[in-house]
């Protein structure tokens, strides 16, 4: 318990709300001839929690995948923690080690145990000694509440547990920014809550987060800003209360009526 | 009423009931698999009778009527009507060593014994002192070559005299050990983003796969001399080893590529997202998974390579089939091809079956539950 509090404290004390973590300027991207991202501008400051939503095919996943260059943008500038994303491989690997990512389908390494999944990055990218990496891994596995599964293989865990391991794996790199790409979309309904709880805790600890999700409850509770995308453009962005209660754009209203009608 | 019907229970208080009698256990198995209908019952009985007849005849020929000690085929026939194993027994040395000089045979024997501790840590991850033993495995190729060929204090035994199972083992073990890393590199090269490397690897694979091994062996035995600078003589066995290795590597590359293609894109993305470089991702993430998937295909290539080593008889090397041919040409044993070839077949079957079992065991050992 002490460790977790200490850890939370460490993150909070390092937050400088005036510091810009991600800055995207006039960014465009095409898949072949298809214009997926159109003139996107986005600025995220340290400690901000952003939720990105929108209909499927609106480019929201592509947008956050551009931030750690899983997708390559063709025009515009992306700055991450003060460094511009360029073709240079060293620069990309450096930025990737500062940006954690959680995927829809977990993408854990099935041939490695949970502990090995979590120590892989710290040992091979951060060059930490194995013993120290394991200490960090155990701390984060405790934080996502599955320390007892450390020696199991991902295939032996439930979907919710796997996703929490994936979150722990990303946190073990001690990133400055966390990206979540529809983290609960592949989960059975009864497992969504355990993952959202973990994410809310992380949000409360002061982590800078960009989350693509349709979980509007999470957005209301944890987000500082909600961004609505459609057709590759950012259509509307606002604080969660205003976004849900007084949407401005017709497309936003239509989208909200579709997902909130039940 | 002995057992209450399931509907008599309150919801939430339903105990587990045993399955109906005769549907599980030995009786259930017999009933479902052998005697499920009158027709199947008849088939079962006929099969049992045929099996009994065949086994009785086989036991007679192989064992009860067989002759183990005799000086010639004619003597065999006087002693019994079954197999004449004497042909194998009297020429067993040739089958094992070819013409390797008798005084030096302790060397291949020692090399073979040392092969066990060299292979154990590679094949079995629970070998005691595995990390230290692996150093020995690494040194074994040099140690084995030194023992069998000689030099550095040991009299040199020329490669022309190697034959029989010794030759098969040299070709098989060297080919397998050398072709695996080469095949993996070729598979990675064929998937490379660099055009030059991709074209080079693809061409190499397609050319070697598109040519029969015999052709390659002929090239090794005759044509290679034309390409080498005059005056250099390159040992024939060495040339054959190179060809067999390259041939197997081309096939392995395709088996491994199949495994690499089965790795979901998410695995690469997750590795990228952690900031792992290409080689780290390959070594730590994709290759271990790809090799595990390709185990059946890889072992298939190994078994093929091992058996194809008998083709060297065509360029005049004395492998077990060459020995068998030489024996059958001897007037004393003329005509005993059944016994001779069955013996060779048994040797190959035991080796190949062992490889096949090992691969099954390894698949089980590496399975980590689900995906």
Interface residues (C-beta under 8 A of the other chain):
Chain A: X68 X70 X89 X93 X94 X95 X96 X97 X99 X100 X101 X103 X105 X107 X108 X109 X110 X111 X120 X121 X124 X125 X153 X154 X155 X156 X169 X170 X173
Chain B: X264 X266 X267 X269 X270 X271 X272 X273 X274 X275 X276 X277 X280 X284 X285 X288 X289 X292 X366 X368 X369 X370 X371
